[in-house]
Structures are given as structure tokens and as C-alpha cells.
């Protein structure tokens, strides 16, 4: 269900949310999300691939490190040309900013598979932040898309 919505800073051309019940559905669900976005915005193949990659990595990361079995995702497309992605979960003891910062200081040979996805996501996003509250965690990613 897509909607047009306005918050304090942006007018959304598209807004939708999903609930993932297990990590095995992430690939198929992410493909459907990208298909929905492509129906409301002119995105080139690179943008579509990058959005799918960011969503997949963030949702899988939440399943891998989260405490709960459900992951909530929202995606908004703004008039300004941004795609805002929010992943809501229940990560405990996971500090996104620390993980990214510590990996930037590693030698390439020191990289394990853990954390590579976050580094890729961070490189594709204008901003990547996290918040922790009594209700859980929120990871926010903002991507600038190319305008055709």
C-alpha cells in the first residue's frame, strides 16, 4: 500500500512498510519492494540494485544480530530525490557507528566476512545512523537517487 505523505521536512512521493517474519523471505520481499519503487519513480538499474542491496543487508543484519524474530521496514521516496530506509528491530549491544568506524581502520586483509555488508551499505548511502530506545533499535539509511 503506497501513500503520499508529508512529514516536517519532506514530501513523500511514496511510503510503505513491511514486516519480515524470517530471513528466508528477504530476497523475494526486497525484489517486490524495488518493483514497487520502480512503478512510482524513474530509477536506473544501478539505483534499483543499490536500493535492493541496502535493504537486504540491513534487514538480514537485524535478523542476525536482533533479539526478536520480526523485522519492520519502512521505505519512503521524497520529492528531493532521496530514498529513506528505516529498519526497526531489537538489537542489543550493537553500535552501528562503532562498527563502521572500527572497520574503516582495519587493513584490507584483516576484514572478515562480518561487517563487509555494513561497509558496502555505508558507501552507498548519504547517511547511515542508528538509534536505541526502550522500544528497540532503528537503523536509518538515506540514499540519493539519480534523476533522469
N, C-alpha and C positions, 0 to 999 in steps of 0.2 A: 504494500500500500504506500504509494508515494504521495507527498503533500508539498505544498508551498507553505513556508513558514518563515516568520521573522523573529530574530532574537535582538538583543541590544546592539549588535554590531553588523550583522549580515542579513541579507535576504536570501533565503534558501530557494533554489530552483527545484531542489529535490531533497527529501528527507525520508529515511526509512530505518527500521530497526529489525533485528533478527535475534533469535535465541538459538544457540547451538547446544545440543544436549550431549554430544560426544565428538571427539576429534575426527572420527572416521567420516563425518559428513562435511568437513570443512572445505574440501576441494570442490564438491558439487555445489554447495551453497555459495561459495565465493564466485564460482562461474556465473551463477544466476544473478548475484549482486552486480557483477560487472556488466552482464547483459542488460539489466535494468538501467544502469547508469548510461550505457551507450544509447538507450532509447530516448533519453532526455537531454543528452549533451553530445556534442561532436568531439569525440575523443579519438586520437590516433591509436594505432596498435601498441606503440610504446607506452602511452599513458595507461591504456587498458591493462597491459601486462604488469606495469608497476603498481597500479592500484590493487590488482589481484594479489601480487606478491606481498605488499604491505599488510593487507587484511589477513591473508593466510598466516604470515609469520606472527602477527600479533595475537591472533586467536589461538593458534597452536601453542604459542608461548604461555598463554594463560592456562590452557589445559595442562601443559607440562609442569608449571610452577604453582598453579592455583590450588586453592583448598576445596573449591566446590566442583560440581560436575556440570554446571551450566555456565555458559559464557554469553553475555549480552553484547551485541554490537550495534552501533548506530553509524550511519553514513549520511553526510549532508553535502550537497553541491551548492556553492554560493555563486551569486552574480559576479563576484570579484574573481572567479576562476580558481577557487580552492575546493578541494575535497577534504572535508573534515571527517576523520575516522575516530570513533571512541570505542574502546573495549572495556567493558565493566566486568570485574571479577572479584576474586577474593585472595589475591596474592598476599602472602605474609612473609616479611623479611626480605623481600625483593626490592632493590632500589635501582630503578631504571637508569637514572643519571649516573650513579656509581658504576654500574655495569658497563655502560658505554664509555665513560671516562677511563676506566681501568683498562679496557681493551684497546683504546687508542694508543696507550703507552707500551703495548706489548710488541715484541718483534714479530714479524710475519710468521716465522717458524714456530713461535710459541702459541699460535692460535689453535685451540682445539675446535671441535665442531660446535661446542657450546658457545653461544654468543655471536656466531657469524651472522645469523639472521637479523639480530638487532643492529649490527653494524651496517648491513645492507639497507635495512629499513631507515636507519638514521640518515644514510647518504641520499635516500630518495625523497626525504621529507624536508619541508621548510622548517618545521618544528616537531619535536617529539618530547612529550612531557608525561609525568605521572603524578597522581595524587593518591594519598591514602586517607581514608576516613573510617569512622566506625562502621560504615556500611560496606566497606571493601575498597578495592582499588579501581582507578580509572587511568587508562593509558590513552593519551590524545595524540593523534598524528595529523599533521596538516600538510597536504601536498598541493603544489601549484601545478595546474594543468596547462598545456599549451592551448592557445586559442587558434583555431583555424580561420 
